[in-house]
Amino acid sequence: MAFFSDGRWVSDGAKIGEGTIVQAGAVIEDDCVIGRNCRIGYHAVLRRGTRIGDNSIFGTLSASEGWNMIGSHVTIHSQCHITEDVKIEDWVFIAPFFCGANTMRIVHGRDYPLVKEGYTIKSGARIAIGVNVLPAVTIGLDALIGAGAVVTRDIPDYAIAFGSPAKVVGKVPEDERLCVRILPQQTEHGRSLRVDISP
Ligand SMILES: CC(C)(COP(=O)(O)OP(=O)(O)OC[C@H]1O[C@@H](n2cnc3c(N)ncnc32)[C@H](O)[C@@H]1OP(=O)(O)O)[C@@H](O)C(=O)NCCC(=O)NCCS
């Protein structure tokens, strides 16, 4: 474990790639694997088993509750809460005050099993400020989720959706579909971009 005078706490059991910056106050627990050229923001918390690809940003005061797969070229802005067992693919953008849930029934002392089901955000999706996501949903490729939405059901690829519950209101124009435009030779239409975050 390394504890720095600026309050960073980085476990010896974490792997951090070359060129990655860990800013003051950040905490990185065991079994975290962070790729190259990332930025882990001020007072961010990466709990056990968080994996992040290359060239990604995990913003100030955001938290990953562990065992999450976060791809490359991802931006998770400030003050976002990422629960356990979540998959966030390459080139996803998440604006501030995002919060996702991974259990539908809140057990808290009740006598029924705790079922955890993370959500998936597919490549190129953009999530606006203040969005909430319920367990087990999938937000499709390049989808755009509008400010303040509560996502309760799967959102198809390329959909624009907002509201509570979020409803599809349109389609992302073809020239805004990042995964098709950036890596046309590496991705078929509708297939997610590579998420290479092996240790
Ligand atoms: C999804 C989004 C792009 C939609 O914007 P838009 O296409 O310009 O929408 P419009 O202005 O054409 O609005 C169409 C209608 O939907 C409503 N509307 C737009 N966005 C809405 C939202 N997020 N939630 C609920 N209603 C919304 C408008 O009020 C309007 O209703 P009206 O026809 O009754 O007046 C926008 O809401 C959004 O969330 N942008 C991202 C902001 C953001 O988080 N940026 C990142 C900062 S770091």
The ligand as an SDF file (V2000), in Angstrom:
LIG
                    3D

 48 50  0  0  0  0  0  0  0  0999 V2000
  -31.2770   14.8230  -25.0740 C   0  0  0  0  0  0  0  0  0  0  0  0
  -31.1310   16.2750  -25.4390 C   0  0  0  0  0  0  0  0  0  0  0  0
  -29.9220   16.4140  -26.3840 C   0  0  0  0  0  0  0  0  0  0  0  0
  -32.4030   16.7050  -26.1480 C   0  0  0  0  0  0  0  0  0  0  0  0
  -32.2180   17.9820  -26.6060 O   0  0  0  0  0  0  0  0  0  0  0  0
  -32.9930   18.4820  -27.9200 P   0  0  0  0  0  0  0  0  0  0  0  0
  -33.0020   17.4380  -28.9840 O   0  0  0  0  0  0  0  0  0  0  0  0
  -32.4020   19.7960  -28.2790 O   0  0  0  0  0  0  0  0  0  0  0  0
  -34.4550   18.6230  -27.4340 O   0  0  0  0  0  0  0  0  0  0  0  0
  -35.4650   19.7660  -27.8400 P   0  0  0  0  0  0  0  0  0  0  0  0
  -34.9690   21.0630  -27.3080 O   0  0  0  0  0  0  0  0  0  0  0  0
  -35.7160   19.6800  -29.3250 O   0  0  0  0  0  0  0  0  0  0  0  0
  -36.7400   19.3730  -27.0150 O   0  0  0  0  0  0  0  0  0  0  0  0
  -37.8500   18.6910  -27.5480 C   0  0  0  0  0  0  0  0  0  0  0  0
  -38.8670   18.5680  -26.4190 C   0  0  0  0  0  0  0  0  0  0  0  0
  -38.3880   17.6410  -25.4420 O   0  0  0  0  0  0  0  0  0  0  0  0
  -38.2130   18.2830  -24.1780 C   0  0  0  0  0  0  0  0  0  0  0  0
  -36.9440   17.8360  -23.6270 N   0  0  0  0  0  0  0  0  0  0  0  0
  -35.6970   18.0360  -24.1200 C   0  0  0  0  0  0  0  0  0  0  0  0
  -34.7950   17.4460  -23.3550 N   0  0  0  0  0  0  0  0  0  0  0  0
  -35.4660   16.8310  -22.3520 C   0  0  0  0  0  0  0  0  0  0  0  0
  -35.0580   16.0730  -21.2450 C   0  0  0  0  0  0  0  0  0  0  0  0
  -33.7810   15.7790  -21.0350 N   0  0  0  0  0  0  0  0  0  0  0  0
  -36.0080   15.5980  -20.4310 N   0  0  0  0  0  0  0  0  0  0  0  0
  -37.3260   15.8710  -20.6320 C   0  0  0  0  0  0  0  0  0  0  0  0
  -37.7650   16.6080  -21.6810 N   0  0  0  0  0  0  0  0  0  0  0  0
  -36.8360   17.0830  -22.5150 C   0  0  0  0  0  0  0  0  0  0  0  0
  -38.1990   19.7700  -24.4720 C   0  0  0  0  0  0  0  0  0  0  0  0
  -38.6570   20.5050  -23.3640 O   0  0  0  0  0  0  0  0  0  0  0  0
  -39.1160   19.8560  -25.6530 C   0  0  0  0  0  0  0  0  0  0  0  0
  -40.4460   19.8030  -25.2090 O   0  0  0  0  0  0  0  0  0  0  0  0
  -41.5800   20.7360  -25.9010 P   0  0  0  0  0  0  0  0  0  0  0  0
  -41.6230   20.2840  -27.3340 O   0  0  0  0  0  0  0  0  0  0  0  0
  -42.8010   20.4240  -25.1020 O   0  0  0  0  0  0  0  0  0  0  0  0
  -41.0830   22.1230  -25.7530 O   0  0  0  0  0  0  0  0  0  0  0  0
  -30.9160   17.1660  -24.1740 C   0  0  0  0  0  0  0  0  0  0  0  0
  -32.0700   17.0640  -23.3340 O   0  0  0  0  0  0  0  0  0  0  0  0
  -29.7510   16.7500  -23.3090 C   0  0  0  0  0  0  0  0  0  0  0  0
  -29.8840   16.0460  -22.3480 O   0  0  0  0  0  0  0  0  0  0  0  0
  -28.5190   17.2270  -23.6440 N   0  0  0  0  0  0  0  0  0  0  0  0
  -27.2980   16.8490  -22.9390 C   0  0  0  0  0  0  0  0  0  0  0  0
  -26.9340   17.8810  -21.8350 C   0  0  0  0  0  0  0  0  0  0  0  0
  -25.7440   17.3940  -21.0560 C   0  0  0  0  0  0  0  0  0  0  0  0
  -25.8790   16.6810  -20.0920 O   0  0  0  0  0  0  0  0  0  0  0  0
  -24.5320   17.7820  -21.4670 N   0  0  0  0  0  0  0  0  0  0  0  0
  -23.3010   17.2920  -20.8310 C   0  0  0  0  0  0  0  0  0  0  0  0
  -22.7670   18.3080  -19.8230 C   0  0  0  0  0  0  0  0  0  0  0  0
  -21.2180   17.7910  -19.1230 S   0  0  0  0  0  0  0  0  0  0  0  0
  1  2  1  0
  2  3  1  0
  2  4  1  0
  2 36  1  0
  4  5  1  0
  5  6  1  0
  6  7  2  0
  6  8  1  0
  6  9  1  0
  9 10  1  0
 10 11  2  0
 10 12  1  0
 10 13  1  0
 13 14  1  0
 14 15  1  0
 15 16  1  0
 15 30  1  0
 16 17  1  0
 17 18  1  0
 17 28  1  0
 18 19  1  0
 18 27  1  0
 19 20  2  0
 20 21  1  0
 21 22  1  0
 21 27  2  0
 22 23  1  0
 22 24  2  0
 24 25  1  0
 25 26  2  0
 26 27  1  0
 28 29  1  0
 28 30  1  0
 30 31  1  0
 31 32  1  0
 32 33  2  0
 32 34  1  0
 32 35  1  0
 36 37  1  0
 36 38  1  0
 38 39  2  0
 38 40  1  0
 40 41  1  0
 41 42  1  0
 42 43  1  0
 43 44  2  0
 43 45  1  0
 45 46  1  0
 46 47  1  0
 47 48  1  0
M  END
$$$$
